[in-house]
Amino acid sequence: MQTPNLEQLLTQTVEVVIRAGQLLIAEWARVDGPRGQGDKAAVDEETNSSYVSTCCSFFLATSGERKPDIV
């Protein structure tokens, strides 16, 4: 296993988090208000799914590992 480039991984992760924040801001700015009810919203699922898959890909690309079947 290669040692991951942590600086690159951090930079890419920060970019993903900023994008997730932008999606949340856009959701709250919708004319009809945010989608969803209570503590569940479609944007939560969208940002979480994107975050997990993208960060997993970043780590795997920098470490040389193969993608786990569960992701």
C-alpha positions as a printed Julia matrix, in Angstrom:
71×3 Matrix{Float64}:
   0.0    0.0    0.0
   1.29   3.43  -0.94
   1.33   6.25   1.58
  -1.51   8.62   0.63
  -0.71  12.23  -0.15
  -2.5   13.7    2.84
  -2.15  17.32   1.74
  -3.79  16.56  -1.6
  -6.44  14.43   0.09
  -7.25  17.25   2.53
  -7.48  19.84  -0.26
  -9.83  17.64  -2.28
 -11.95  16.85   0.78
 -12.29  20.54   1.66
 -13.49  21.21  -1.9
 -16.15  18.49  -1.56
 -17.32  19.93   1.77
 -17.52  23.44   0.3
 -19.6   22.08  -2.6
 -21.93  20.34  -0.13
 -22.35  23.65   1.7
 -23.21  25.36  -1.57
 -25.88  22.73  -2.24
 -27.37  23.31   1.22
 -27.41  27.08   0.67
 -29.13  26.6   -2.7
 -31.67  24.27  -1.08
 -32.63  26.89   1.51
 -32.89  29.55  -1.22
 -35.5   27.58  -3.21
 -38.62  29.6   -4.01
 -40.82  26.89  -2.45
 -38.47  26.44   0.48
 -36.31  23.42   1.21
 -37.53  19.95   0.25
 -38.23  17.37   2.92
 -39.77  17.28   6.37
 -38.48  17.17   9.9
 -34.87  16.06   9.96
 -34.87  14.47   6.48
 -34.32  16.29   3.21
 -33.42  15.15  -0.28
 -30.38  17.42  -0.26
 -29.03  15.56   2.79
 -29.02  12.28   0.86
 -27.52  13.96  -2.21
 -24.67  15.59  -0.33
 -23.93  12.52   1.78
 -23.85  10.17  -1.19
 -21.61  12.51  -3.15
 -19.31  13.11  -0.18
 -18.82   9.43   0.63
 -18.22   8.27  -2.94
 -15.95  11.19  -3.84
 -13.82  11.04  -0.7
 -13.55   7.27  -0.97
 -12.36   7.67  -4.57
  -9.81  10.31  -3.52
  -8.39   8.06  -0.83
  -8.27   5.01  -3.05
  -6.59   6.96  -5.85
  -3.87   8.23  -3.53
  -3.35   4.97  -1.65
  -3.48   2.45  -4.49
  -6.16   0.38  -2.74
  -9.13  -1.11  -4.59
 -12.65   0.14  -3.99
 -14.5   -1.91  -1.35
 -17.66  -3.69  -2.48
 -19.79  -1.97   0.19
 -19.32   1.57  -1.18
